[in-house]
Amino acid sequence: MKFRDDRGWQKYHNLKDLALSLNLEASEVLEIFQWKSNNYELSEVEHRHLEDELADTLIYAFYMCDKLGVNPYEIIQNKLNVNKSRNWNFDD
């Protein structure tokens, strides 16, 4: 958050704009795989690009957690606990 705050960007970080930015960065992750087969192996350059785009996506997700006042690791664990109680049917 210090990086953001040092630049005065926090004033632009409302939940709507953070959600938009998160989605845009996630789209950039998807773009890396566009038109490639399911078993395509990423080049070193593509791998590094993917790391950068994942980092951008995570940054916006963490900014949203900060704005909401929630612990990202706690809400992840809560969701995993919910998923454990679900019945997944893969036979369809």
PyMOL commands that place a pseudoatom at each C-alpha (Angstrom):
pseudoatom trace, name=CA, resn=MET, resi=1, chain=A, elem=C, hetatm=0, pos=[0.000, 0.000, 0.000]
pseudoatom trace, name=CA, resn=LYS, resi=2, chain=A, elem=C, hetatm=0, pos=[2.950, 2.316, 0.605]
pseudoatom trace, name=CA, resn=PHE, resi=3, chain=A, elem=C, hetatm=0, pos=[3.817, 2.346, -3.118]
pseudoatom trace, name=CA, resn=ARG, resi=4, chain=A, elem=C, hetatm=0, pos=[0.251, 3.405, -3.934]
pseudoatom trace, name=CA, resn=ASP, resi=5, chain=A, elem=C, hetatm=0, pos=[-0.038, 5.881, -1.079]
pseudoatom trace, name=CA, resn=ASP, resi=6, chain=A, elem=C, hetatm=0, pos=[3.328, 7.531, -1.829]
pseudoatom trace, name=CA, resn=ARG, resi=7, chain=A, elem=C, hetatm=0, pos=[1.974, 8.404, -5.271]
pseudoatom trace, name=CA, resn=GLY, resi=8, chain=A, elem=C, hetatm=0, pos=[-1.415, 9.620, -4.046]
pseudoatom trace, name=CA, resn=TRP, resi=9, chain=A, elem=C, hetatm=0, pos=[-3.232, 6.929, -6.018]
pseudoatom trace, name=CA, resn=GLN, resi=10, chain=A, elem=C, hetatm=0, pos=[-5.420, 5.836, -3.089]
pseudoatom trace, name=CA, resn=LYS, resi=11, chain=A, elem=C, hetatm=0, pos=[-7.890, 8.616, -3.980]
pseudoatom trace, name=CA, resn=TYR, resi=12, chain=A, elem=C, hetatm=0, pos=[-8.641, 6.693, -7.201]
pseudoatom trace, name=CA, resn=HIS, resi=13, chain=A, elem=C, hetatm=0, pos=[-9.036, 3.403, -5.397]
pseudoatom trace, name=CA, resn=ASN, resi=14, chain=A, elem=C, hetatm=0, pos=[-12.763, 3.122, -4.823]
pseudoatom trace, name=CA, resn=LEU, resi=15, chain=A, elem=C, hetatm=0, pos=[-14.306, -0.339, -4.993]
pseudoatom trace, name=CA, resn=LYS, resi=16, chain=A, elem=C, hetatm=0, pos=[-15.790, 0.158, -8.479]
pseudoatom trace, name=CA, resn=ASP, resi=17, chain=A, elem=C, hetatm=0, pos=[-12.527, 1.286, -10.047]
pseudoatom trace, name=CA, resn=LEU, resi=18, chain=A, elem=C, hetatm=0, pos=[-10.570, -1.411, -8.241]
pseudoatom trace, name=CA, resn=ALA, resi=19, chain=A, elem=C, hetatm=0, pos=[-13.026, -4.039, -9.528]
pseudoatom trace, name=CA, resn=LEU, resi=20, chain=A, elem=C, hetatm=0, pos=[-12.642, -2.689, -13.071]
pseudoatom trace, name=CA, resn=SER, resi=21, chain=A, elem=C, hetatm=0, pos=[-8.853, -2.728, -12.798]
pseudoatom trace, name=CA, resn=LEU, resi=22, chain=A, elem=C, hetatm=0, pos=[-8.876, -6.247, -11.352]
pseudoatom trace, name=CA, resn=ASN, resi=23, chain=A, elem=C, hetatm=0, pos=[-10.962, -7.435, -14.282]
pseudoatom trace, name=CA, resn=LEU, resi=24, chain=A, elem=C, hetatm=0, pos=[-8.738, -5.685, -16.828]
pseudoatom trace, name=CA, resn=GLU, resi=25, chain=A, elem=C, hetatm=0, pos=[-5.612, -7.270, -15.355]
pseudoatom trace, name=CA, resn=ALA, resi=26, chain=A, elem=C, hetatm=0, pos=[-7.282, -10.695, -15.270]
pseudoatom trace, name=CA, resn=SER, resi=27, chain=A, elem=C, hetatm=0, pos=[-8.109, -10.211, -18.953]
pseudoatom trace, name=CA, resn=GLU, resi=28, chain=A, elem=C, hetatm=0, pos=[-4.432, -9.623, -19.612]
pseudoatom trace, name=CA, resn=VAL, resi=29, chain=A, elem=C, hetatm=0, pos=[-3.715, -12.994, -17.975]
pseudoatom trace, name=CA, resn=LEU, resi=30, chain=A, elem=C, hetatm=0, pos=[-6.232, -14.602, -20.303]
pseudoatom trace, name=CA, resn=GLU, resi=31, chain=A, elem=C, hetatm=0, pos=[-4.797, -12.840, -23.331]
pseudoatom trace, name=CA, resn=ILE, resi=32, chain=A, elem=C, hetatm=0, pos=[-1.507, -14.710, -22.889]
pseudoatom trace, name=CA, resn=PHE, resi=33, chain=A, elem=C, hetatm=0, pos=[-3.356, -17.968, -23.630]
pseudoatom trace, name=CA, resn=GLN, resi=34, chain=A, elem=C, hetatm=0, pos=[-5.584, -16.666, -26.413]
pseudoatom trace, name=CA, resn=TRP, resi=35, chain=A, elem=C, hetatm=0, pos=[-5.490, -18.862, -29.524]
pseudoatom trace, name=CA, resn=LYS, resi=36, chain=A, elem=C, hetatm=0, pos=[-3.149, -21.390, -27.939]
pseudoatom trace, name=CA, resn=SER, resi=37, chain=A, elem=C, hetatm=0, pos=[-3.896, -25.087, -27.468]
pseudoatom trace, name=CA, resn=ASN, resi=38, chain=A, elem=C, hetatm=0, pos=[-4.656, -26.539, -24.030]
pseudoatom trace, name=CA, resn=ASN, resi=39, chain=A, elem=C, hetatm=0, pos=[-1.242, -28.176, -23.801]
pseudoatom trace, name=CA, resn=TYR, resi=40, chain=A, elem=C, hetatm=0, pos=[0.741, -25.149, -25.041]
pseudoatom trace, name=CA, resn=GLU, resi=41, chain=A, elem=C, hetatm=0, pos=[4.017, -24.624, -23.165]
pseudoatom trace, name=CA, resn=LEU, resi=42, chain=A, elem=C, hetatm=0, pos=[4.821, -21.019, -22.298]
pseudoatom trace, name=CA, resn=SER, resi=43, chain=A, elem=C, hetatm=0, pos=[8.132, -19.602, -23.414]
pseudoatom trace, name=CA, resn=GLU, resi=44, chain=A, elem=C, hetatm=0, pos=[10.359, -17.974, -20.790]
pseudoatom trace, name=CA, resn=VAL, resi=45, chain=A, elem=C, hetatm=0, pos=[9.206, -14.545, -21.948]
pseudoatom trace, name=CA, resn=GLU, resi=46, chain=A, elem=C, hetatm=0, pos=[5.546, -15.578, -21.763]
pseudoatom trace, name=CA, resn=HIS, resi=47, chain=A, elem=C, hetatm=0, pos=[6.101, -17.128, -18.333]
pseudoatom trace, name=CA, resn=ARG, resi=48, chain=A, elem=C, hetatm=0, pos=[7.578, -13.876, -17.037]
pseudoatom trace, name=CA, resn=HIS, resi=49, chain=A, elem=C, hetatm=0, pos=[4.753, -11.891, -18.651]
pseudoatom trace, name=CA, resn=LEU, resi=50, chain=A, elem=C, hetatm=0, pos=[2.228, -14.190, -16.939]
pseudoatom trace, name=CA, resn=GLU, resi=51, chain=A, elem=C, hetatm=0, pos=[3.948, -13.627, -13.592]
pseudoatom trace, name=CA, resn=ASP, resi=52, chain=A, elem=C, hetatm=0, pos=[3.707, -9.857, -14.103]
pseudoatom trace, name=CA, resn=GLU, resi=53, chain=A, elem=C, hetatm=0, pos=[0.021, -9.987, -15.007]
pseudoatom trace, name=CA, resn=LEU, resi=54, chain=A, elem=C, hetatm=0, pos=[-0.771, -12.303, -12.084]
pseudoatom trace, name=CA, resn=ALA, resi=55, chain=A, elem=C, hetatm=0, pos=[1.037, -9.873, -9.803]
pseudoatom trace, name=CA, resn=ASP, resi=56, chain=A, elem=C, hetatm=0, pos=[-1.027, -6.973, -11.140]
pseudoatom trace, name=CA, resn=THR, resi=57, chain=A, elem=C, hetatm=0, pos=[-4.214, -8.973, -10.591]
pseudoatom trace, name=CA, resn=LEU, resi=58, chain=A, elem=C, hetatm=0, pos=[-3.218, -9.872, -7.038]
pseudoatom trace, name=CA, resn=ILE, resi=59, chain=A, elem=C, hetatm=0, pos=[-2.256, -6.282, -6.274]
pseudoatom trace, name=CA, resn=TYR, resi=60, chain=A, elem=C, hetatm=0, pos=[-5.743, -5.060, -7.178]
pseudoatom trace, name=CA, resn=ALA, resi=61, chain=A, elem=C, hetatm=0, pos=[-7.337, -7.914, -5.224]
pseudoatom trace, name=CA, resn=PHE, resi=62, chain=A, elem=C, hetatm=0, pos=[-5.264, -6.938, -2.176]
pseudoatom trace, name=CA, resn=TYR, resi=63, chain=A, elem=C, hetatm=0, pos=[-6.188, -3.265, -2.637]
pseudoatom trace, name=CA, resn=MET, resi=64, chain=A, elem=C, hetatm=0, pos=[-9.856, -4.299, -2.637]
pseudoatom trace, name=CA, resn=CYS, resi=65, chain=A, elem=C, hetatm=0, pos=[-9.343, -6.299, 0.557]
pseudoatom trace, name=CA, resn=ASP, resi=66, chain=A, elem=C, hetatm=0, pos=[-7.682, -3.271, 2.128]
pseudoatom trace, name=CA, resn=LYS, resi=67, chain=A, elem=C, hetatm=0, pos=[-10.584, -1.057, 1.072]
pseudoatom trace, name=CA, resn=LEU, resi=68, chain=A, elem=C, hetatm=0, pos=[-13.067, -3.571, 2.527]
pseudoatom trace, name=CA, resn=GLY, resi=69, chain=A, elem=C, hetatm=0, pos=[-11.036, -3.971, 5.714]
pseudoatom trace, name=CA, resn=VAL, resi=70, chain=A, elem=C, hetatm=0, pos=[-10.752, -7.736, 5.303]
pseudoatom trace, name=CA, resn=ASN, resi=71, chain=A, elem=C, hetatm=0, pos=[-7.811, -10.088, 5.611]
pseudoatom trace, name=CA, resn=PRO, resi=72, chain=A, elem=C, hetatm=0, pos=[-7.291, -11.705, 2.186]
pseudoatom trace, name=CA, resn=TYR, resi=73, chain=A, elem=C, hetatm=0, pos=[-5.875, -14.889, 3.667]
pseudoatom trace, name=CA, resn=GLU, resi=74, chain=A, elem=C, hetatm=0, pos=[-8.818, -15.206, 6.034]
pseudoatom trace, name=CA, resn=ILE, resi=75, chain=A, elem=C, hetatm=0, pos=[-11.437, -14.804, 3.310]
pseudoatom trace, name=CA, resn=ILE, resi=76, chain=A, elem=C, hetatm=0, pos=[-9.571, -17.334, 1.139]
pseudoatom trace, name=CA, resn=GLN, resi=77, chain=A, elem=C, hetatm=0, pos=[-9.622, -19.836, 4.005]
pseudoatom trace, name=CA, resn=ASN, resi=78, chain=A, elem=C, hetatm=0, pos=[-13.320, -19.133, 4.609]
pseudoatom trace, name=CA, resn=LYS, resi=79, chain=A, elem=C, hetatm=0, pos=[-14.084, -19.828, 0.953]
pseudoatom trace, name=CA, resn=LEU, resi=80, chain=A, elem=C, hetatm=0, pos=[-12.011, -23.030, 0.994]
pseudoatom trace, name=CA, resn=ASN, resi=81, chain=A, elem=C, hetatm=0, pos=[-14.004, -24.155, 4.017]
pseudoatom trace, name=CA, resn=VAL, resi=82, chain=A, elem=C, hetatm=0, pos=[-17.257, -23.494, 2.146]
pseudoatom trace, name=CA, resn=ASN, resi=83, chain=A, elem=C, hetatm=0, pos=[-15.972, -25.444, -0.852]
pseudoatom trace, name=CA, resn=LYS, resi=84, chain=A, elem=C, hetatm=0, pos=[-15.055, -28.419, 1.375]
pseudoatom trace, name=CA, resn=SER, resi=85, chain=A, elem=C, hetatm=0, pos=[-18.712, -28.780, 2.339]
pseudoatom trace, name=CA, resn=ARG, resi=86, chain=A, elem=C, hetatm=0, pos=[-19.919, -28.794, -1.268]
pseudoatom trace, name=CA, resn=ASN, resi=87, chain=A, elem=C, hetatm=0, pos=[-20.604, -31.902, -3.278]
pseudoatom trace, name=CA, resn=TRP, resi=88, chain=A, elem=C, hetatm=0, pos=[-18.863, -31.753, -6.615]
pseudoatom trace, name=CA, resn=ASN, resi=89, chain=A, elem=C, hetatm=0, pos=[-20.308, -33.972, -9.329]
pseudoatom trace, name=CA, resn=PHE, resi=90, chain=A, elem=C, hetatm=0, pos=[-17.935, -34.468, -12.248]
pseudoatom trace, name=CA, resn=ASP, resi=91, chain=A, elem=C, hetatm=0, pos=[-19.826, -37.365, -13.790]
pseudoatom trace, name=CA, resn=ASP, resi=92, chain=A, elem=C, hetatm=0, pos=[-22.149, -35.189, -15.880]
for i in range(1, 92): cmd.bond("trace and resi %d" % i, "trace and resi %d" % (i + 1))
show_as sticks, trace
zoom trace
